[in-house]
Amino acid sequence: MTARATLAAVQGPVEDLDAPLFDPVAFRLTEEQAALAAKARALGQAVFGPRAARYDRDATFPTENYRDLHAAGLLGICIPKAQGGLGADYQTYSIVAAEIGRYCGATALTWNMHVCSTLWSGPLADDLDMDPATRAEHERRRAVHYRRILDEGAVYSQPFSEGGAAAAGAAAFETQARPVPGGWIVNGKKIFASLAGHADYYGVLCTEIGDDGKASRRNTLYLAVPAKAEGVSVVGDWDPLGMRGTVSRTLLFKDVFVEEDAALMPRGVYYQAATRWPHMFLTLSPTYMGLAQAAYDFTVKYLRGEVPGTPPVKRRMYPTKQIAVAEMRIKLEQAKALWFQAITEARANPSKEQVLRAYAAQYTVMETANDIARLAIRTCGGQSMLKALPLERIYRDSRCGSLMLPWTAELCLDRIGREALYEPGETDG
Ligand SMILES: Cc1cc2nc3c(=O)[nH]c(=O)nc-3n(C[C@H](O)[C@H](O)[C@H](O)COP(=O)(O)OP(=O)(O)OC[C@H]3O[C@@H](n4cnc5c(N)ncnc54)[C@H](O)[C@@H]3O)c2cc1C
C-alpha cells in the first residue's frame, strides 16, 4: 500500500473498523484521545495487520510501516504541539500504542522505542528538576531531534540491554562515554537492540566516565548516536521465537565520536527520571495490552465462524468454548482495568501505592497477554494455529513481554514483594 493509500485509510472510513480497545465513553477519553486512537486503529487494521505475517516470517523490519507512521504524523506523537508534533501525553500515547499492538506487535514495540526518545526527553523531562540554563539548553537540543523526526522521518531506537546487571537497574552501564572537546567518545556493546540497522539514531544509555575512572549509575547519559557514525556496527543474526520484525541484533560502538548536541537528556537527568518517574519503564506494556485484546477478538470471531479464510463453521454452541471465552474475557477485563489505572497515574514522584500498582500492571499485562493467547489456541483448536492466521504469531509475540528488562515479570514480583514489606532503608539487622 502506498503512503497515499495509507493516508486515505486513515482519513477516510475503514470498512468494519474494529471497536476501540478502550471505549471513549466508558473510559472517559477526551475527544482528542479517541480520535488519535481511532486513527491508529484504522492504520493498524487496514495497513499494518495485512503486512504483519511477512515481517514475522522473514524476520524483517517493518520499514513501510514507519513511512506510514511518519505520513500519519505518528512518529511525532509525543512531540509538543508547539514544535509541530501531536502533543500526546503519557496516557494518550499508551492508549494509541495499544491499538497498534493489536495488529502488529513488532511495529508497536519498535515504535515504542522510537516514541520514548521523545516522551522521555519531552513531557517526562519537563517534570524533572533542571536549573534554568540547563533547561534552556535541553529545550534547544531536543528541538533538533524533533525537527529531524518531523521533517525527515528520522527513526530513533533505545538500546540499553547489555547482558549484565545494568538493564535491570542494578549496576552502571558498561557502555562508556569519555568526555572529549565538543562531545564524547563512546565504546561498548548493546544486545537485543531493536531497530538495529534500521534506526537513524540509536538512543544509547551509557556511563560517563570522569577523571577518576569510576562508573556510577548517577552518571548515566542518554545519547542519540547517529547510525552512520564511524565505529558503529551491527553484528549477529536474528532468528527468535517472537517479535521477529523488531530485528533486535547486537550493536557495537568502537571509539564513536558523539557531539554534545546528541544528548537526549542533560547530565544527571536520566538517573533522576529512573528514580522519580518510574512509569517510564511501563511503556513496553501497551504493545502487549493490544496483543491480549487481539487474541481475545480472534477467538470470538473464530468461534462465531467469522474469521476470513476459514470455513464458516460455528463452534460457539459448545459449553466448553463458552466457559473458555468467559475465562479469557475475565482475564482481559482485569488486565485492562488495572493497566488503564496505572497509565492514568503515571507522573513524577508517584506514591508507593502507585508504584506497586505500576509493577502489578506490567506483570499482569505481560503474563495475561500470553495466557489469553494460550487459551485462544487451546479453545479454537488446530486450524487456528496455522500460519495463515494471526493467532500463532500473537502467541509467540506475546511470550516476549515478560522478558523485557528492567521490569521483567520476575523482577516485578521481586520488587512488589520487597517494596510491600520494607520501607526505604529498613533492614532486619
Ligand atoms: C523482542 C525483544 C526486543 C527487545 N528490544 C530491546 C531494545 O530495543 N532495547 C533493549 O535495551 N533491550 C531490548 N530487549 C532486551 C530485553 O529488555 C532484555 O534485556 C533481554 O530479554 C534480556 O535477556 P537476558 O537473557 O540476557 O537477560 P538476563 O539479564 O540474563 O536475565 C534473565 C532473567 O533474570 C532476571 N533478572 C535479571 N537481572 C536480575 C536481577 N538483578 N535480580 C533478579 N533477577 C534478575 C530477569 O527476570 C530476566 O528476565 C528486547 C528483548 C526482546 C525479547
The ligand as an ORCA input file, in Angstrom:
! r2SCAN-3c Opt
* xyz 0 1
  C      11.744     -8.926     21.226
  C      12.677     -8.220     22.143
  C      13.048     -6.932     21.851
  C      13.934     -6.257     22.690
  N      14.293     -4.974     22.395
  C      15.140     -4.313     23.202
  C      15.566     -2.978     22.918
  O      15.154     -2.364     21.932
  N      16.413     -2.384     23.751
  C      16.888     -3.013     24.844
  O      17.643     -2.413     25.568
  N      16.539     -4.279     25.145
  C      15.671     -4.937     24.350
  N      15.317     -6.228     24.645
  C      16.031     -6.924     25.724
  C      15.288     -7.177     26.993
  O      14.872     -5.971     27.615
  C      16.216     -7.931     27.926
  O      17.384     -7.195     28.140
  C      16.609     -9.247     27.389
  O      15.494    -10.030     27.083
  C      17.468     -9.890     28.477
  O      17.761    -11.158     28.171
  P      18.829    -11.958     29.023
  O      18.502    -13.376     28.848
  O      20.201    -11.534     28.663
  O      18.524    -11.488     30.482
  P      19.324    -11.692     31.859
  O      19.957    -10.413     32.197
  O      20.186    -12.916     31.687
  O      18.153    -12.006     32.802
  C      17.353    -13.171     32.719
  C      16.218    -13.005     33.677
  O      16.744    -12.947     35.007
  C      16.053    -11.969     35.753
  N      16.992    -10.956     36.283
  C      17.832    -10.165     35.598
  N      18.501     -9.347     36.422
  C      18.079     -9.641     37.676
  C      18.395     -9.132     38.965
  N      19.268     -8.131     39.142
  N      17.730     -9.677     40.009
  C      16.831    -10.680     39.864
  N      16.510    -11.202     38.647
  C      17.116    -10.683     37.571
  C      15.053    -11.303     34.865
  O      13.759    -11.782     35.111
  C      15.464    -11.698     33.474
  O      14.355    -11.913     32.623
  C      14.443     -6.915     23.824
  C      14.049     -8.225     24.117
  C      13.174     -8.891     23.296
  C      12.785    -10.293     23.642
*
